Amino acid sequence: MAEIKTTRVWNGLPVDEITNTATGVVELYSQPTRGAMGSTTPGTLFATGNDKGKWSYNDQAGFRRGYNNKQRTQGKPTLTQEDFNKKFFTEGTKLFNNDRANILNTETNYETREEFERNTTSYSTNGIPGVKNSETGDKNNSDGKTVVDSDNNADVEETIGSESWLNRNTLGGERDFGSTTNSYRYPLGQLPDLDYDFIQFTAHEYEAGALTVQGPEARIGPSAETITLPMIPNLSESSQVGWGGDKLNSLQAAGARIALNTIGANTEELDLKGTAEAFLTTSKDEMKKMLNDKNLKSSLVAFFAGQAVGANVLGRTTGSVLNPNLELLFTGPSLRSFNFNFKFRPRDPDEAEQIKQIIRVFKRNMAVQRKKGELFLYTPNIFKIKYLHKGGDHPFMNRLMPCACTAFTVSYTPDNNYMTYADGSMTGYDVSFTMAEIVPIYADHQKDAGGTGF
């Protein structure tokens, strides 16, 4: 009996509420739709009230679209996204919180009396609005704060300001430049249950502070917007490792041996006398080794003569060169980059608005952020990218490290023609951008990566 379903009609829009008495979480769904042959398509998850009393969107655009559709049928004005946010986070969440509280405060919705007391006490402490603490009898107000006199709870609720939704829905602090935790997707509408795959981009603040990166998630800060887009053609990956040619001729090798023996004389503590002796002894030995060979001696004379005059005397006089001992050696890891190209073709005003917001979200999160005083600049937000199959990580595609958006291009005339709808929205947008991973791939990352690895 952990999940209990109720229905709330909010300003004409029927919303299915699924309240989990084991976790305190409530989820808001659109009502299921019936298709041909009696088939039923499950409702879309609109929003979630978590176990701390905070609300977030799962399908912000779909929620507003369903609300506005009901407004039109009632002859009422539709709401912009900003107005809908205010409506939901000030009026809507109060109603949904009350419905959840009624479920959680009812003892018969639990298996035992002990479970009821334990859970409601925990939910009250966590700040779920309207929940009554079984131990103290205190009841939380609509902001999740405990009120001793539950009869005065309504008065306290009235103090919630009309802008309270901002505190629940936006990233704050000095780095607040308009990012939210909203979700966006294209295309809109309720898709048939055909197991479509998607690409998901989630923006995150760049987490500074560490001199070196300890793990792929070290630079991932608080999350911002999430954008879900359809799969596109030409998805690929390319992994590279740095290798380069390295030379070490006999003279350089001799110098290296001298340096190694000289530095090795100080393995325990600084010993100037021992260092000098090691340098002189090793240098003497190396010089003897080279000068005792007559052929090598003449070649060395020609080589150093050439160095003195800036000419290849050794090649001219002996027809040879110093063996460079060329070898391909590892130089370091490389960073990967990925190109994405999406074609957006809005089919209605809501979808046109959604596309506009998606473009704005990408541009805002990739932009450099100015610090107060403008003496320093903040690092732009970064992205986590996932290929999704049936709602989870794609089992047969690669994984990506956190990425920075290094380039973003929008074509407003994708078919070489300027065309708009009646409201001015473009008939099509072609968007291309480059994502570059901020950390390299190491062998241990591949161990438990899943799919085809990084």
Buried (B, 14 or more C-beta within 10 A) or exposed (E): EEEBEBEBEBEEBBBBBBBBBEBBBBBBBBEEEEEEEEEEBEBBBBBBBBBEBBBBBBBBBBBBBBBBBBBEEEEEEBBEBEEBBBBBBBEBBBBBBBBBBBBBBEEEBBEEEEBBBBBBBBBBEBBBBBBBBBEEEBBBBBBBEBBEEBEEBEEBBEEBEEEBBBEBBBBEEEBEBEBBBBBBBBBBBBBEEEEEEBBBBBBBBBBEEEEEBEEBEBBBBBBBBBBBBBBEEEEEEEEEEEEEEEEBBBBEEBBEBBEEBBEEBEEEEEEEEBBEEBBEBBBEEBEEEBEEEEEEEEBBBBBEEBEEEEEEBBEEBEEEEBEEEEEEEEEEBBBBBBEBEBEBBBEEBBBBBBBBBBBEBBEBBBEEBEEEEEEEEBBBBBBBBBBBBEEEBBEEBBBBBBBBBEEBEBBEEBEEEEEEEEEEBBBBBBBBBBBBBBBBBEEEBEEEBBBEBB
